[in-house]
Amino acid sequence: MSEHDTASRTVLVIGIGAGDPEHLTLQAAAAIGRAEVFFEIDKGIADLAGLRATLLARHARPDHRVVTAPEIPRERDPADYRAEVADWQAARAGAYAAMITAALPPGAVGAFLVWGDPALYDGTLRLLQGVASRTDPPLHVESIPGISSVQALAAAHGLILNRVGEPVLVTTGRRLAERGMPRDVPDVVVMLDGRTAFADLPDTDLDIYWGAYLGTPRQVLVAGDLRAVADEIVAVRAAARAEAGWIMDTYLLRRRGISEG
């Protein structure tokens, strides 16, 4: 598709970082400046809405518009997890399609601002690609990378995620709870762990580097021997979530006794 094709529409999926407005890359700032319409799902969290508003105030064109749809309800611990996610994603995709159809005319540029990086545990890009495949007039989707919570966690703790010549696994709390800490991967980054799966691991040779609200004024960090600090993290996490009404956290599990090369 040519950028001069006036019949087509463009939607930018812009990674805005883990929470610090300074996480925004120069490419992402320029992309925000290109967009005429910004699409949002209202999750009812003032902190998240505030960061988006700050970024738009700094980088968006003065005549930009914001189009908002309500969050799609979702059961967090269903009997059939995959079926629940598929239904929720279909409903989300429908909401995206409705907003774009109503508010983005041919030749215009719209944008979704997504936390972290669009390529890592965020479904916006996948859903929009599905919408684009059945949209008329044509819809062109572009991904703009951002600083993920994984990178923000490493920076906050002063870490290098991998040991020399060793792999790093990025996974979810659900998968960690199901399979445990793998024996053949010494460093595991865990995201989306609402059930604090780390606290139930039987391993006695793990260190944990945990962080919540990374890059925001609420940022909190805990690190140490997993067995020594697991209860502390569970308590700190619960208190922080109760105070803020929401939480985003990420952590690295690191097996001790791995030689560096």
N, C-alpha and C positions, 0 to 999 in steps of 0.2 A: 504494500500500500504506500502511495506517495503522501508526504505530509501536506501536499497541495490539493489532495482529493477532498473537495468541499462536501461531498456526500457522506464521508465517513466521520465517525466520532472517535475520540481518543479518551481512554481512562487510564490515569496514572495510579499505580499502587506504590505509595511512597513510604519507605521505612523511616520512622522518625526517632529511632533510638529507644533506649530502655526507660527514659524518664527525665533526663537532663536536657533542657532546650539546646545546650551546647553540643549535644550528640549529633545534631543535624549536620549532615555533610553538605558541602557546597553544591553537589549535584542535586540533593534533595531540596535545598533552599531554592535553587533555580526552578525545579519542577513545581514547587508550590507556587512560584511566581507565574508559571505558565497556565495554571488551572483557572477556569472561570467559575466552576461549580465544585464544591466539596460535599461528598456524601458521607454521612455518619450514621452509626447505629447508637442510639442513646441507651447506655447501660446504667444511667442514673448515678454515676460516680463523679462527684464534683472535681476531684483531683485530676482525673483523666480528661474531663472536658476542659478544665482550666489550662492544661498543657497544650491541648490542641488550639484553644483560643489564643494563647500566647504565641504559638508558631504562626498562626494566620495573621495576627496583628503585626508581626515582625516581617513576614516574607510574602504574604499574599497581595495580589493586586487590590487596589481600593474598592473596585466594583465587584468583588467576588461574592458569590452566594453560597449559603450552607443549606443543604437539604438533609433532614433528619428523619429516620424511621425508628420505631420502638424496637427494643431488643426482642428476639424470639425466645420464648420460654423453653427451657430444656431441663430434663431430669438428669441429675448429676451422677446417680448411681443406679442405672436401670438394670433390669435382668438381662437384656440384650443390648450391650453397649454399642456395638457396631450399627445395629438397626436404629437405635435412638440418634446416633450421630448422623446417619444418612438422612433421616427424616428432618433433623434440625438444619442440616446443610441445604437440603432442598428448599426449606422455608426461607432460609437466609438468601439463597440465590434468587428466589422469587421477589424478595424485598429489594434486592439490588436491581433486578431487572425493572421493577416498577418505578423506582426512583430515577433510573437512567432514562427510561422511556418518557417519563413525565417532565424531566428537568434538563436534559442534555440534547440540544438540537443538533442537526447535522452540521459538521465542521467544527463543533465546539470541543473543548478539553475539560474533562472532569477529573476528580482525584479522590482516592481514599487514603487517609493517613493511618498507617498501621504501626503498632508497637514493634520495636526491635527491627527485624529484617523480614521482608515478605516471604523469604524462602525457608524460614525456620519456624515450624509449629504455628503457622498462621494460615488459615484457609482462604483468605480473601482472594488471593491470586488465582487459586484453583477454581473457585466459584465463578469469578468473573470470566475466566477463560471458557467455562461452560456456557455462561450467558452469551458471550461473544459468538459462540458457534451457532446460535439460533436467533441472532438479532439482525433486524433490517430496519434502517440502513446499517452498514457495516460498523463494527465496534473493534477498535484496535486497543489492546491492553499492553501497557509497558510497566515493567518492574524497576523500581529505584531502590537499591540496597541501603540498609541502615545498620547501625550498631546494635547488635543483639544483646539480650540480657546475659548471654554466655560471655561475650567479650567484656561487658560491664562488670560482671562478677570477677573475672580474672584480673581486671585492672584494679578493682577495689581491694582485692586481697594481695595484689602484687604477684600474681601467679603466671607461670607459663603452663598452659593446659596439658601439654604432652611432655613426657620424659623422652630422652634421646632415643630415637628409633622405635618408640612405642606408640600404639594407637590410642585414640580417645573416642569413646562412645558417647553420643548424645541420645538420651532416651527419656521416657516419661515415668512419672511416679507409679502409674498403673502397671507398666511393664516391669519396673523394678520390684514391685510387690509380687508379681506373678512369678518372676524368674530369679530374683535375687541378684546379688552382685556377681557378675561373670568372673570366672577364675582366669580367663585368658586376656582380659582387658584391665590394665592397672588403674586407669583413670576414666571415670564415668561422670558425665554432666547430666543432671536430672532436672527436668522441667515439668510443670503441670502436676505437682505432687500435693494435691489437696488433702491427702490422707497421711502425710508424713511417713512414707514407707521406710525411710532410713531408720526410724526408731525400732523397727522390727527385724532388722538384719541381724543374723547371728555372728557375723564376722567380727573378729577381735583385733584385726590388723588394719583398720581403716581410719583415715583422717577425713574430716568433713570441713568444707569451706562453704558456708551458707550465707546468702544475702537476700534481703527483701527490699522492695521499693528502690531498686538500684538506680542511682543517679538523681533521686528526688530528695527533698528535705527530710523525708521520713526514713531514709536509708538506715538499715540496721544490719550489722554483720556479726557472725559468730564463727569461730574456727577452733579446731582441736581434735583430739582423739574422739572418734564417734561415740564410743561407749561412755566417755566422760562428759560430753556436752549434749548428747541427744535429748535428754529431758529438758535441759535449758532451752534448746532451740524450740522444742514443742511448746514450752511455756511462753517464750518470747513471741513466737508466731501467733499463738492464740490471743495474747494480750494486744498485739499490734493490730490484728484483724478486727478485734472487738472495738478498738478505738477508732480505726479508720473506716470500718465497714466493708473493707476489701483488702486483698493482699495479692501481690505478685512476688513469688520467690523462686530462686534457682540455687542449686548447690553442686559442688564437685565432691565426689567420693574418690579418695586417693589411697591406693593400697601401699602400705609401707614395705620396705625391704626390697624395692626394685632398684637395681643398679643403673646408674646413668652412663650407658654405653660400655 
